[in-house]
Amino acid sequence: MEATVWGFTLNLSVLNKSRLVKNLIAATFIKALFLMPLPVHGQQEVLPEVFLSGKVALSDRVSLHFTGIRAASGASPEALDTLSKVLIRDLTLSGLFDLRLPNLPPDSNRSLSAPTITYLEGSLGGGSSAKASFHLKAGLKAAPFWDNVYEFPPVKARVAAHRIAADLIRQITGEPSVALTRIAFTAKANGGKELYTTTFDGFDLKRCTTLGSALMSPSWSPDGAQIAFTSFKRGNADIYVMNFSGSAPHLYQGSPGVDSAPDWSPDGSKLAYSSSEDGNAEIYVRPAIGGAAKRLTYDAAIETAPSWSPTGREIAFTSDRLGLPQVFIMDSEGGNVRRLTPFGNYNDSPAWSPRGDMIAYVRRGDNEGFQIYVTDTRGERHVRLTTAAGDNMSPTWSPDGMKIAFTSNRSGVYQIYTMDLYGRNVERVTDSGMECTSPTWSPVLQDSAEIIITSRK
């Protein structure tokens, strides 16, 4: 199912067949359309503030009243507090709900024409193992239509809250949730740059490498098991792959030239990357397990930053074959090259949305630094998402295609931020004092085995 609105073809069928999310996206773009001024003859670029002015009305969201978590005698106050706060934050950040908080009474004054309210109720038992029960009801006095019990160590309350939020979002909307994802990035440490990961909301920071050299352009595999990246461990730019579980990185591509910018194919069987092994930076594709590489581009220009389409049939990349960096698209075999970015003198870092209908990229503007834009796959409409001072770079999509993580120095030091696909609801993810760059968003990961889940509905 596709909907062409405001010049964008929204590939809604790629998403789960959730009427809520389809309506949410379509309605948002339709509302933005009515706010858009009449185009000037010859003008092809949409002004960023027009795009950003499109608001998602509350009526387009699911009305959810979280009535709170009742604590039994002996329940951990810390676990109760964490469970409630993290759950509320996850549901709010999803952008899918008109959330009514526990401190508010039931809305008895709603008109009959208002959307139906879904009620979320929870309870927490005590003991050495916390037991949290949550159920959903179509009415305040109705029988639950969803009822799950989560048993976990109290110290794992944050992890449990993320899992509960993910299950709730899936149950209500049919969509996956970023609540069970992590963001990997590079950060300065011990004179070099190392690989770190954190939860999507900036907690549970973990250092993954101790290579003691410059590290850049990490890329998470589609199954979440591996991360590829570029490192100067051997004094040259080489590509390494490591298991997220913690095994030592192994050399994947180490030609005499510069090997960089790895990107996994959607099925995880191949990596696209840039290499100057033949004397000039070109795009190559090689099996993930190793073997012979296939060269895709043959041009005197620099070709880099490949990004696979979610179908695996096309690759976006950056090339300066026209004199300055621009984004192009080609078939995954290297043919049918076409330019995607007709505007601006410097466009780079393409990132293909997992829904397939948009490509984010970075443009350098006059006196505006680097800013993040999105365009449709034909390059017909280009919309600026970031407006903050400084540089905003390295976009990477969440697995549901609803958010973008990026690097920004708007605070004076490069840090990792997230925003929704309309450029709103910006959240700072990292705040460790280190300079953090080059984010890559994981797929939905397996949660902790320490959480035991029992479904009663």
SVG drawing of the C-alpha trace seen along z (x, -y; Angstrom):
<svg xmlns="http://www.w3.org/2000/svg" viewBox="-22 -32 73 50">
<polyline fill="none" stroke="black" stroke-width="0.4" points="0.0,0.0 1.4,-3.4 0.2,-6.9 1.7,-9.8 1.4,-12.9 3.3,-16.2 5.6,-14.7 6.6,-11.7 5.5,-8.2 4.8,-6.6 5.4,-2.9 2.9,-2.0 2.8,1.7 6.4,2.1 5.2,1.4 3.1,3.8 -0.6,3.6 -1.4,1.4 -4.2,-1.0 -3.0,-3.4 0.5,-3.9 -0.7,-4.1 -3.3,-6.8 -0.8,-8.6 1.8,-9.0 -0.7,-9.8 -2.6,-12.3 0.5,-14.1 1.7,-14.7 -1.8,-15.7 -2.0,-18.3 1.4,-19.6 0.2,-19.8 -2.6,-22.3 -0.1,-24.4 2.3,-24.6 2.3,-27.9 1.6,-27.9 4.8,-26.9 6.7,-29.6 7.3,-28.7 10.4,-26.6 10.8,-26.1 11.4,-22.4 12.6,-22.6 10.2,-22.6 11.0,-25.1 12.0,-23.4 9.7,-25.4 6.7,-24.3 7.5,-20.7 8.1,-21.2 4.8,-23.0 2.9,-19.8 1.6,-18.7 0.3,-15.3 -3.1,-16.0 -4.0,-14.3 -7.0,-12.7 -4.5,-10.8 -2.9,-9.1 -4.2,-6.2 -5.8,-7.6 -4.1,-5.6 -4.8,-6.2 -2.0,-4.7 -3.7,-4.5 -0.4,-3.6 1.2,-0.7 -0.2,0.6 2.5,1.7 2.0,4.7 3.6,4.9 7.3,5.6 7.6,4.3 10.9,2.5 10.3,-1.3 13.3,-1.8 11.9,0.8 8.5,-0.7 9.8,-4.2 12.0,-3.0 9.3,-0.9 6.8,-3.7 9.1,-6.4 10.8,-4.4 7.4,-3.0 5.9,-6.5 9.0,-7.8 9.1,-4.9 5.4,-5.4 5.8,-9.1 8.9,-8.9 7.1,-6.5 4.9,-9.4 2.0,-7.0 -0.1,-7.8 -2.2,-10.6 -1.0,-9.5 -3.0,-10.4 -0.8,-10.0 -1.6,-8.2 -2.1,-11.4 -5.2,-12.3 -8.6,-10.8 -10.5,-9.0 -11.8,-11.5 -15.6,-11.3 -16.3,-14.4 -15.3,-13.0 -17.9,-13.3 -19.3,-10.3 -17.5,-11.3 -14.1,-11.4 -11.8,-8.4 -12.1,-5.4 -9.7,-5.3 -7.6,-2.3 -6.7,-1.8 -3.4,-0.4 -3.2,0.9 -0.3,2.4 0.7,3.9 4.0,4.9 4.7,7.6 7.6,7.8 10.2,10.4 13.6,11.3 12.1,11.4 9.8,8.6 6.6,9.6 4.9,7.0 1.4,7.5 0.0,5.3 -3.2,5.5 -5.1,3.5 -8.8,2.8 -11.1,1.2 -13.1,-0.4 -12.4,-1.3 -14.7,1.5 -14.2,3.9 -12.4,7.2 -8.7,7.1 -8.0,8.0 -4.3,8.3 -2.7,9.5 1.0,10.2 3.1,11.0 6.8,10.1 9.1,11.6 12.6,10.1 15.3,9.1 14.5,5.7 17.8,4.3 16.6,5.1 13.6,2.8 14.7,0.6 15.3,3.5 11.9,4.9 10.2,1.5 11.6,1.4 10.3,4.9 6.9,4.1 6.7,0.9 7.7,2.8 5.0,5.5 2.4,2.8 3.2,0.9 3.2,4.1 -0.2,5.2 -1.9,1.8 -0.4,0.7 1.0,3.9 4.4,2.1 7.9,2.8 9.3,0.5 12.7,-1.1 12.4,-0.4 14.5,2.8 17.2,1.1 20.6,-0.3 22.7,-2.9 26.4,-2.3 28.8,-5.2 32.4,-6.3 33.8,-8.3 37.3,-9.7 39.1,-7.6 42.8,-7.2 44.0,-9.3 42.0,-7.5 38.4,-6.7 36.6,-3.5 33.2,-1.9 30.5,-2.4 26.8,-1.4 23.9,-2.7 20.2,-2.1 18.1,-4.3 17.3,-6.6 20.9,-7.1 21.3,-4.6 23.5,-1.5 26.7,-2.9 29.0,-0.1 32.5,-0.3 33.0,2.4 36.6,1.9 40.0,1.2 42.0,0.8 43.8,-2.4 43.4,-3.9 41.0,-6.0 37.7,-4.2 34.9,-5.4 31.8,-4.6 30.3,-1.7 27.4,0.3 25.1,2.7 24.3,6.0 20.5,6.6 20.3,9.4 22.0,7.3 24.8,9.8 27.7,8.0 29.1,4.5 31.4,3.6 33.6,0.5 36.7,-1.2 39.9,-1.3 43.5,-2.5 44.7,0.3 47.4,1.3 48.2,-2.2 45.9,-2.1 42.2,-2.4 40.9,1.2 37.4,2.7 36.8,4.9 33.9,6.9 33.1,7.9 30.3,9.7 28.1,7.5 28.4,10.2 32.0,9.0 34.4,11.1 37.6,9.5 37.2,7.7 38.6,9.6 40.0,8.0 37.5,8.1 39.0,5.9 42.6,4.7 43.9,3.7 47.0,1.5 44.5,-1.4 41.8,-3.0 38.9,-0.7 36.0,-2.5 32.3,-3.1 30.9,0.5 27.2,1.1 25.4,4.4 23.0,5.7 19.4,6.1 19.8,9.9 23.2,9.6 24.9,11.7 27.1,8.9 28.9,5.7 29.2,2.7 32.1,0.4 34.5,-2.1 38.1,-1.0 41.0,-2.5 42.7,0.8 42.9,0.2 44.2,-3.4 40.9,-5.3 38.1,-5.2 35.3,-3.1 32.3,-1.1 32.7,2.6 30.5,5.4 31.9,8.5 30.3,11.5 30.1,11.0 32.0,14.2 34.8,13.1 35.8,14.0 36.1,12.2 34.9,8.6 33.0,7.1 33.7,3.6 30.6,1.6 31.8,-1.8 34.4,-2.8 35.0,-6.5 38.0,-8.8 36.0,-10.5 35.9,-9.5 33.0,-7.2 32.1,-6.4 29.4,-6.1 27.2,-3.3 23.8,-2.7 21.6,0.3 17.9,-0.1 15.7,2.2 15.0,4.4 18.7,4.9 18.2,4.0 19.8,0.5 22.6,-1.3 22.8,-5.1 26.3,-6.5 28.3,-9.7 30.4,-10.7 32.3,-13.9 32.2,-12.9 30.5,-16.2 33.2,-18.2 31.7,-18.3 30.1,-15.6 26.6,-14.6 24.4,-11.6 23.6,-9.1 21.7,-5.8 22.7,-2.7 21.5,0.8 23.2,3.3 25.1,4.6 26.5,1.1 24.3,0.1 21.7,-2.6 23.4,-5.4 21.3,-8.5 21.8,-11.6 19.6,-12.0 20.6,-15.5 20.2,-18.3 20.4,-21.1 23.4,-22.3 27.1,-22.1 27.9,-19.5 25.7,-16.5 26.9,-13.4 26.1,-10.5 23.0,-9.0 20.9,-6.7 18.1,-4.8 15.0,-4.5 14.0,-0.9 10.5,-1.7 12.2,-2.4 10.4,-5.6 12.9,-8.2 16.6,-8.8 18.2,-11.0 21.5,-12.8 23.7,-15.7 24.0,-19.0 26.5,-21.8 24.9,-25.2 26.3,-28.7 26.9,-29.9 24.6,-27.1 27.1,-24.3 26.0,-20.7 22.3,-20.0 20.2,-16.9 17.7,-16.6 15.3,-13.9 14.1,-13.2 12.0,-10.7 13.9,-8.1 13.4,-10.0 15.0,-13.1 12.0,-15.3 11.3,-16.8 14.0,-17.8 13.1,-18.7 15.4,-20.1 15.0,-18.5 17.6,-20.1 17.7,-23.8 20.0,-24.1 23.3,-26.0 26.5,-24.1 26.8,-20.9 24.2,-18.1 25.5,-15.0 25.7,-11.2 21.9,-10.3 20.9,-6.8 17.4,-5.4 15.6,-3.5 14.5,-0.1 10.8,-1.2 11.7,-4.1 10.1,-6.6 13.2,-8.2 16.7,-9.4 19.8,-9.4 22.5,-11.9 25.6,-13.7 25.5,-17.4 27.8,-19.9 24.9,-22.3 26.0,-22.1 29.6,-22.9 30.8,-19.2 29.7,-16.6 27.0,-14.3 24.4,-11.9 20.8,-13.0 17.5,-11.5 14.6,-13.2 11.4,-12.0 11.2,-11.8 9.6,-15.3 12.6,-16.8 10.7,-17.3 11.0,-15.8 14.8,-16.1 16.3,-14.1 20.0,-14.1 21.2,-10.6 24.8,-10.9 26.1,-13.1 29.3,-11.4 31.7,-14.3 33.3,-12.5 33.0,-13.7 30.6,-11.2 30.1,-10.8 29.0,-8.3 25.9,-6.7 24.4,-3.5 21.0,-2.3 20.6,1.4 17.6,3.6 15.3,4.8 17.5,6.8 16.7,9.9 16.1,8.7 17.5,10.1 17.0,13.8 16.5,12.8 12.9,11.6 10.3,14.3 7.1,13.5 3.8,15.2 0.8,14.3 -2.6,14.7 -4.5,13.5"/>
</svg>
